[in-house]
Amino acid sequence: MSNPPTSPAFVIDQQVLQESVELLNELRQRSGCRVLYSIKALPFESVLKWLKPHVDGFSVSSLFEAQWAYEVLDKEQSIHLTTPGIRPDEMTQLSQICSHISFNSLNQRQAFCRTEHEAVSMGLRVNPKLSFLSDERFDPCRLHSKLGVDMHTIAAQDIVGLSGLHMHTVFSQCDYVPLLQTLDKLQQQLGEYFKQLQWLNLGGGYLFKDINDHQAFIQLIRILRRKYALDVYIEPGKAVVGDALSLMATVIDCFVSDGKTIAVLDTSINHNPEVFEYQRQPEILQSDALGHYQAILVGSTCLAGDVFGEYTFMRAVKIGDIITFPKVGAYTLVKANRFNGYNYPTIYSLDAGTLKCLKRYDYADYRKHWLAD
Ligand SMILES: Cc1ncc(COP(=O)(O)O)c(C=O)c1O
């Protein structure tokens, strides 16, 4: 690696990004699916611009994401929106920039699926009511879900005037069993309407790189395309950027508290909020289960629970040591905050061993955030 980055830093590994894109491209070629990148995972400009030639478009969740996608993409590329939160005052603008909109409820469909928006390909998000996740915080098919229309309640008249259906039901899935079972159920329930439609969006949630055999996926997409003449979209987020970013931090203090070593980092859980949100201990590159030295890695904010967890090392942790959290590309930077006034990490790209600084936040950014108009 060239000069070490300023700490803390998010480092985008171009090689890893390239590998994700190559796999998606292969899936696209072999199955005929269309690939959208779900920008909610990481909407950083350099990532979007780099991905742009490799995808059919972006999927978005709000007006701002749609505007951002519109700015980055070429006009013939797709922008697919689905959200429970379409507001009446946004619909005109959304309809001018989105190519596809999937309404989250029949109410929203009725309110916004109008002839004045006919340039948009309108769809409905369906909820197949088939759960595969034990943690209901991630489960769109949970009881009393707010995400999509219960597919058992959909009647023929609900489909009239629509061009597509959207579903998204899993998170960090490492096999295709849920997809196959869900599509089975979806076809049994709504298959009779598929020939009236032009597209089916299967959402995101699958970690394609962690799946060894893609044959079932390829077969499924081919069948859907052949049997119903549908364009089939996938919209991965984490599968594209998840393992392409690492967060690098430095130990800035080290002391013993109640008999255990505490190592304070120059980052915090606010740079990776899912650690606290889901109480998950993140992986670090420097720990070794065979070591004899333990340390509790903590963040530098005032929150007592700003703790990454206890790790084992081959040697005692000391001030100045580097700690690297790998695979934090998805939902990390986008959820990061400046709690306690700590700056965001600087963002770098790593390409063929060369580090390049892409974005450095400073006091002026912090000040602007808090200044009144
Ligand atoms: C509708 C929709 N599509 C796509 C995604 C991307 O999912 P993932 O990053 O797990 O691939 C999400 C994630 O929440 C989503 O809600």
The ligand as a Gaussian input file, in Angstrom:
#p B3LYP/6-31G(d) Opt

LIG

0 1
 C      -36.576000      -2.884000      -1.488000
 C      -35.138000      -3.197000      -1.291000
 N      -34.397000      -3.542000      -2.351000
 C      -33.079000      -3.834000      -2.238000
 C      -32.447000      -3.789000      -1.002000
 C      -30.980000      -4.108000      -0.926000
 O      -30.782000      -5.185000      -0.080000
 P      -29.335000      -5.789000       0.177000
 O      -28.421000      -4.656000       0.481000
 O      -29.536000      -6.663000       1.364000
 O      -28.963000      -6.528000      -1.061000
 C      -33.196000      -3.439000       0.137000
 C      -32.565000      -3.391000       1.470000
 O      -33.107000      -3.059000       2.463000
 C      -34.577000      -3.142000      -0.004000
 O      -35.336000      -2.789000       1.040000

